[in-house]
Amino acid sequence: MFKIRDVVIDPPIVLAPVAGHTDSLFRQAIKGLGGCGLVVSELVSTEGMTRHPAASSHLTHFQEIERPISIQIFGSDSARMADSAAMVEAMGADIVDVNVGCPVKKVVKQGGGSNLLRDLPLLGRILRAVRMAIKAPLSVKIRSGWDRNSINAVEVLKLAEDCGVEGLAIHGRTRCDLFSGQSDWKIVAQVKEQAKIPIIGNGDVFAPADAERMFRETGVDGIMIGRGVLSNPWLIRQCWDYLSGKAVKQVSLIERAEFMMNFLEKVQSQSPPHIVLGKLKKIGGYLSKGFPGSTHLRARMHASRATSEFFEVVREYLAHDAQQSAD
Ligand SMILES: Cc1cc2nc3c(=O)[nH]c(=O)nc-3n(C[C@H](O)[C@H](O)[C@H](O)COP(=O)(O)O)c2cc1C
């Protein structure tokens, strides 16, 4: 375990923020499977939060069982960032996290996310303003730099520490890498070596052995996993079992299919009608990855024109194909 000030993160494995996926329902499901010491909300726009707070409430909302929870904000206006941080603190977030890594054009164009990696004076103003606005622990999530010629993660770490930031997660790709190539764990190790605050390593943990290797090669205090969990919700639990020397839980096809069905039913019951079918297709697509006959299953899920048809397809798969493959 490790701590971000007084927030105990035990086990030291964090569910990464993944916009469009890691909402409260998903986070609750991952917590329920075990092994996860901290969850982080999807990124929340501070322009949106301060102008139309109700419109962001689906992003900031969480349940007690998710604790400890970090809520992540992004933006480029230090006053709005500070106001949003205070709002997030008032909502009861255990940690306030500032996004300094999002590579998406719309976010970068407005000056936020990974743009802050190439505008350290602005980043400093934002972090100081946010620090002044809250008492809660403050963390940042960064990429290694803007591009391969301007890797500055250690400089960003030092600035963050000077501004009173108490924890830092680093994804070892640059903004310009987007998701190509590999997360450079050497930079993660350099940041850890120079840090006074706890460091969370991130990028390309897709199996328990990757988790062990990241701890060993970088010396980080904790690790953060994103994409791997989307299609294998048990991954965090499996990593923790592996790291603590226990047998790694093997998940049967039937168990995976049942999890998918239960989760999709929850998504259906809690999503607004105008987005529910799209959401079911996206989540169903991820959760069925690797199922026998999943290409056909996904094509049928995607062709569904109504939620009733979507669930008929999944139920049919569960009753016939999944059972047969498991036999
Ligand atoms: C679809 C998608 C959405 C993401 N949304 C966020 C986000 O809201 N905030 C953030 O800090 N990182 C976001 N990330 C980055 C992840 O948190 C993580 O840093 C990245 O995926 C690398 O970790 P992984 O290899 O374990 O997936 C997102 C990544 C993806 C693929």
The ligand as an ORCA input file, in Angstrom:
! r2SCAN-3c Opt
* xyz 0 1
  C     -10.735      6.022    -24.510
  C      -9.767      6.581    -23.493
  C     -10.185      7.574    -22.649
  C      -9.301      8.117    -21.689
  N      -9.742      9.083    -20.833
  C      -8.879      9.608    -19.919
  C      -9.317     10.604    -18.990
  O     -10.492     10.970    -18.931
  N      -8.376     11.134    -18.148
  C      -7.060     10.723    -18.154
  O      -6.258     11.222    -17.380
  N      -6.654      9.753    -18.993
  C      -7.528      9.194    -19.868
  N      -7.098      8.184    -20.671
  C      -5.722      7.662    -20.522
  C      -5.686      6.491    -19.533
  O      -6.039      6.906    -18.236
  C      -4.284      5.872    -19.478
  O      -3.364      6.870    -19.117
  C      -3.845      5.281    -20.820
  O      -4.884      4.537    -21.409
  C      -2.600      4.395    -20.661
  O      -2.844      3.367    -19.724
  P      -3.230      1.854    -20.210
  O      -2.133      1.389    -21.129
  O      -3.322      1.050    -18.951
  O      -4.542      1.972    -20.937
  C      -7.978      7.630    -21.619
  C      -7.576      6.593    -22.450
  C      -8.443      6.060    -23.381
  C      -7.988      4.926    -24.263
*
